[in-house]
Amino acid sequence: MIPDFDLSAHNTLALGAYSRLGVSITELGMVADVLAASAAQGLALRILGGGSNVVLAPEFDGITAVMAIRGRRIVETNARGVLVEAAAGETWHDLVAWTVGQGLGGIENLALIPGTVGAAPVQNIGAYGVEVADVLESLVAYDRVTGAARTFLREECAFAYRDSLFKHEPDRYVVLSLRLLLPTPWVPNQNFAGLADIAGDVTPHALMDRVVALRNSKLPDWRVTPNAGSFFQNPIVSAAEAEPVLAEFPAAPAFPQADGRLKLSAGWLIEKSGLKGFRLGPVGMSERHALVLVNYGGAVAGDVRALAEHVKQTVRERFGVQLHEEPVFC
């Protein structure tokens, strides 16, 4: 255990933060050991992946364990596709690039999403028309209540838009590994603006490259301008709630959902509320993409919270729509 563990390099917002104790989990057996140490010392335990979906408080009076278990492999090929397994500490984009390098398609639309493999199902990450739930076959998670590892099939994970069972029980399960079923034959998903006009053969590699180019053209690089990616979820609202927005802006992005509701664009709502490029102290909404909250230097969690509340209030007053943050304040 490392005392006064500096977390500034363990969150993509680069917020100044410290934990009373810190440790990197590099082997499966360390999960139970860290939990035992937490209980023995009477300290709270917090587990981080890549720190891309958190807003860390300046001080945490407990143990912060960084998930760093590595490993990836092809398990088998069957009639439904190729089964790939990856450990929770693998970097998500590295896994995407590796599968594409193996000639496998299925998660190329999720390229360049920051964070780790273990965090992917918790948030049910998604981009360019694909979610991790679309390809997840199963996952293994350590149950802090029973003290044993458990396998969850996809249907047991309660996946929804940016949601899962694990998001609702964050202090119970620690994701250890995933198994993804990548389909054969592969059919490219190009049902998103900017993906349909790829020249030449559309391969997993070509589609990944286009997604990377699109993300780089729109989103600031967190390694240069610290950020947590999309800071607010796209709100899913009733037709009645969407009606005033569409009455004023008939061409506003609005995507019908299976239950009759509509998914609106949080970025569009923020921009139309005049907040693209808006700054509040050391933080602001990016000038490149209104959905991205960035740290211009020296910010702490309180600065992020103040801006998030200002954005939510402004959008609510302008459009009557309530936004919700994607990152977790902890």
Secondary structure, DSSP 8 states (H G I E B T S, - for coil): -EEEEE-GGGSTT----EEEEEEEE-STHHHHHHHHHHHHHT-EEEEESSSSSEE--SEEEEEEEEE----EEEEEEETTEEEEEEETTSBHHHHHHHHHHTT--SSGGGTT--SBTTTHHHHT-EETTEEGGGTEEEEEEEETTTTEEEEEEGGGS--BTTB-HHHHSTTTEEEEEEEEEEESS------STTSTT--S---HHHHHHHHHHHHHHHS--TTTS-EEEE-B---EE-HHHHHHHHHH-TTS-EEE-TTS-EEE-HHHHHHHTT-TT-EETTEEE-SS-TTEEEE-SS--HHHHHHHHHHHHHHHHHHHS----BSSEE-
